């Protein structure tokens, strides 16, 4: 466990939206840990009594299918709550591991509930966090209908470029070190299938690899491709 500093809280978006007394309580009741890349924070069906928030870095939220394949549901990054759903007192319904070296703040659930009861602004922030995850799940459900894998991949790459893209003269770089295997995990497909789709996109000039990251040369062309316009 690592000491929590004022600087840690000042970098969080919620520090601007709650009053100072609530912020001080959160500082007192918080703890800080580091996860190394690939290290698990918790697993599906674990009993978890802490609410986690990302201070810096990224984590992968995933489930394991009946045939043992990993299916990535979310990538979460700086300032995001990880598991506020555990307020329902049920075991974790998803697993979490570090996508990269990550620092995490956590609060014991009962401590956070007590602070929330005295500050609706904090409660509202957490409600909004849950609402965003629900909307992302709706998008995931859309991808379960019969759609060709190349269109699913195009849609995923386009969304990643919107969420994590950095614009350059050549196009938009997805600022994540994502492997073909990880893309397959995100889409519930095989590495071989995704590799063929990626090669096809490269031949069409829609994407290319740049320093181990994916460069979307024309996000609009990618959007047209998966929308079938």
C-alpha positions in Angstrom: 0.0 0.0 0.0 1.2 3.5 -0.9 0.6 6.8 0.8 -2.2 8.9 -0.8 -1.2 12.5 -1.5 -3.1 15.7 -2.1 -1.6 15.7 -5.7 -3.3 12.3 -6.3 -6.7 13.8 -5.6 -6.1 17.0 -7.4 -5.5 15.1 -10.7 -8.9 13.4 -10.5 -11.9 15.0 -12.4 -14.2 14.5 -9.4 -12.1 16.9 -7.2 -13.6 19.8 -9.2 -17.2 18.7 -8.7 -17.5 18.0 -5.0 -17.0 20.3 -2.0 -13.8 20.5 0.0 -15.1 18.8 3.1 -16.2 15.7 1.1 -12.8 15.7 -0.7 -11.0 15.7 2.6 -13.1 12.8 3.8 -12.3 10.9 0.7 -8.6 11.5 1.2 -8.8 10.2 4.7 -10.7 7.1 3.8 -8.7 6.2 0.6 -5.8 3.8 0.0 -3.5 3.6 -2.9 -2.0 0.5 -4.6 0.0 -0.3 -7.8 -0.9 -3.0 -10.3 1.8 -4.2 -12.7 0.8 -4.9 -16.3 -1.3 -8.1 -16.4 -1.8 -8.3 -12.7 -5.3 -9.1 -11.6 -7.2 -6.7 -9.3 -10.2 -9.1 -8.8 -11.8 -12.0 -10.6 -15.4 -12.9 -11.5 -17.3 -14.4 -8.6 -14.9 -12.9 -6.0 -16.5 -11.2 -3.0 -15.2 -7.6 -3.1 -15.8 -5.0 -0.4 -13.8 -2.2 -1.9 -14.7 0.4 -4.6 -11.7 1.0 -6.9 -10.9 4.1 -9.0 -8.1 4.5 -11.5 -5.6 7.2 -10.5 -3.3 6.7 -13.5 -3.0 4.0 -16.1 -5.6 1.6 -17.6 -7.3 -1.6 -16.7 -9.1 -4.3 -18.7 -12.6 -5.5 -17.6 -13.3 -9.0 -19.0 -15.3 -12.2 -18.7 -14.4 -15.8 -19.5 -16.8 -17.6 -21.8 -17.9 -21.2 -21.3 -15.3 -22.4 -23.7 -12.6 -20.6 -21.7 -12.0 -17.7 -24.1 -11.5 -14.2 -22.7 -14.0 -11.5 -23.8 -12.9 -7.9 -23.1 -15.9 -5.7 -22.1 -14.2 -2.4 -21.3 -10.9 -0.6 -21.1 -11.0 1.9 -18.3 -8.6 4.7 -17.7 -7.6 7.7 -15.5 -10.3 9.0 -13.1 -12.8 6.2 -13.8 -14.5 4.1 -11.1 -13.9 0.4 -11.8 -16.5 -1.6 -9.8 -19.2 0.7 -8.3 -21.7 -2.0 -9.2 -20.7 -3.9 -6.1 -23.0 -1.7 -4.0 -25.5 -4.5 -4.6 -23.6 -6.8 -2.2 -23.2 -9.5 -4.8 -20.0 -11.2 -6.0 -18.1 -9.6 -8.8 -19.7 -10.3 -12.2 -16.5 -9.4 -14.2 -12.7 -9.7 -13.8 -10.3 -6.9 -13.8 -6.6 -6.8 -14.6 -4.0 -4.1 -15.4 -3.7 -3.2 -19.1 -0.5 -1.4 -18.3 1.2 -0.4 -15.0 -1.5 1.3 -13.1 -2.1 3.2 -9.8 -5.4 2.7 -8.1 -7.2 4.4 -5.3 -9.7 2.3 -3.3 -12.3 2.9 -0.6 -14.1 0.4 1.6 -17.6 0.2 0.4 -19.3 1.2 3.7 -17.0 4.2 4.1 -17.9 5.5 0.6 -21.6 4.9 1.2 -21.4 7.0 4.4 -19.7 9.9 2.5 -22.2 9.6 -0.4 -25.1 9.9 2.1 -24.0 13.4 3.0 -23.1 14.7 -0.4 -25.4 14.2 -3.4 -22.8 15.6 -5.8 -20.6 12.6 -5.1 -23.6 10.3 -5.4 -24.5 11.9 -8.8 -20.9 11.4 -10.1 -21.1 7.7 -9.2 -24.6 7.3 -10.8 -23.3 8.9 -14.0 -20.3 6.5 -14.0 -22.7 3.6 -13.8 -24.9 5.1 -16.5 -21.9 5.4 -18.9 -21.0 1.7 -18.4 -24.6 0.7 -19.1 -24.6 2.6 -22.3 -21.3 0.9 -23.3 -22.9 -2.5 -22.5 -25.8 -1.6 -24.9 -23.2 -1.0 -27.6 -21.7 -4.4 -26.8 -25.1 -6.0 -27.1 -25.5 -4.5 -30.6 -22.3 -6.3 -31.6 -23.9 -9.7 -30.7 -26.2 -9.6 -33.6 -25.0 -11.3 -36.8 -22.6 -8.8 -38.3 -19.5 -9.8 -40.3 -16.3 -9.7 -38.2 -14.6 -7.2 -40.5 -17.4 -4.7 -39.8 -17.2 -5.4 -36.1 -13.5 -4.8 -36.1 -13.9 -1.6 -38.2 -16.4 -0.4 -35.6 -14.2 -1.2 -32.7 -11.1 0.4 -34.2 -13.2 3.5 -35.0 -14.5 3.7 -31.4 -11.0 3.2 -30.0 -9.7 6.0 -32.2 -12.5 8.3 -30.8 -11.7 7.4 -27.2 -7.9 7.1 -27.3 -6.9 8.7 -30.6 -4.1 11.2 -31.1 -4.3 13.1 -34.4 -1.1 13.3 -36.5 -0.3 14.4 -40.0 -0.7 10.7 -41.1 -4.0 10.1 -39.4 -5.2 9.1 -35.9 -3.0 6.9 -33.7 -4.8 4.7 -31.1 -2.7 5.5 -28.1 -2.8 1.9 -26.8 -0.4 -1.0 -27.3 -3.1 -3.4 -28.6 -2.1 -6.8 -30.0 -4.0 -8.9 -32.5 -4.8 -11.3 -29.7 -6.2 -8.5 -27.5 -8.4 -7.3 -30.4 -9.7 -10.9 -30.8 -10.5 -10.9 -27.0 -12.4 -7.7 -27.4 -14.5 -9.1 -30.2 -14.9 -12.7 -29.1 -13.2 -14.0 -32.2 -10.0 -15.9 -33.0 -6.6 -14.4 -33.5 -6.5 -15.8 -37.1 -9.8 -14.2 -38.1 -8.8 -10.8 -36.7 -5.4 -11.1 -38.4 -7.0 -11.6 -41.8 -9.3 -8.6 -41.2 -6.4 -6.4 -40.2 -4.4 -7.4 -43.2 -7.3 -6.6 -45.4 -7.7 -3.1 -43.8 -4.0 -2.5 -44.3 -4.2 -3.5 -48.0 -7.2 -1.1 -48.4 -5.0 1.7 -46.8 -7.4 2.3 -43.9 -5.0 1.4 -41.2 -1.3 0.7 -40.6 1.0 -0.1 -37.7 3.2 2.6 -36.3 5.6 1.9 -33.5 3.5 -1.1 -32.3 0.3 1.1 -32.3 -2.5 1.2 -34.8 -2.7 4.3 -37.0 -6.1 5.0 -38.6 -5.2 6.7 -41.8 -8.8 7.8 -42.5 -11.3 7.5 -39.7 -14.1 8.6 -42.0 -13.4 5.7 -44.4 -13.4 3.3 -41.5 -16.8 4.7 -40.4 -18.3 4.3 -43.8 -17.0 0.8 -44.0 -18.7 -0.5 -40.9 -21.9 1.5 -41.4 -22.2 0.1 -44.9 -22.9 3.5 -46.4 
